[in-house]
Amino acid sequence: MHEDDIHVVDEQTTSAEAAPPDDTVEDATPERTVEAVEAEYRARLSGKDRAHAAEKKALEDRIRELSTADQQRKDGQMDEAAQLRAQLTAAEERAKVAEQQAQQASIEARKARFPHAVEALGDDLVASASEEKLASLENRLKGGAAGDDQPILSNGSARPAGDPVKPTEAKTREELRADLVRFGSGGFDNRE
């Protein structure tokens, strides 16, 4: 340490020691009454309350602004979602109408190509049947082309020529067995 530092400390100490204690010296602050202290306290508290109230009001206003903006954003999204739903519904309706028109056009084309099959089956079955089956049925109903299955017989029509019916009494054992096998008798066993 330096001597100057010590000297300063010594001066302060000596000046404090040099001053005699004086009981007659009054405090620098004047005496206050309880009412004055309470009034000052209330004024300070009131000022703080006003500042707090102003800050609280500003925050509440900001909350209201944000909630209004959020609600408007949600309403905008809801409007957008409703518009998208409406567009989707309209597109589905258009697709459904187009599908129905295509199905009706297909039925009309099939009616023109297979009139006998449509007459026999009706529109519902013709719509679900395959083209090959409809063509086969149409050929059979018209009388058939060479090489096709026999045409369908109605209930009162005659048998085709070349297939004479032999009475059962005139058939041999082998013919009877062949008939049973051909007609699918499940109970037939090969006994002699």
Secondary structure, DSSP 4 states (H G I P E B T S, - for coil): --HHHHHHHHHHHHHHHHSPP-TTPPPSSPP--HHHHHHHHHHHHHHHHHHHHHHHHHHHHHHHHHHHHHHHHHHHHHHHHHHHHHHHHHHHHHHHHHHHHHHHHHHHHHHHH-HHHHHHH-HHHHHHS-HHHHHHHHHHHHT--TTSPPPPPPTTPPPPTT-PPPPGGG--HHHHHHHHHHHT-TT-----
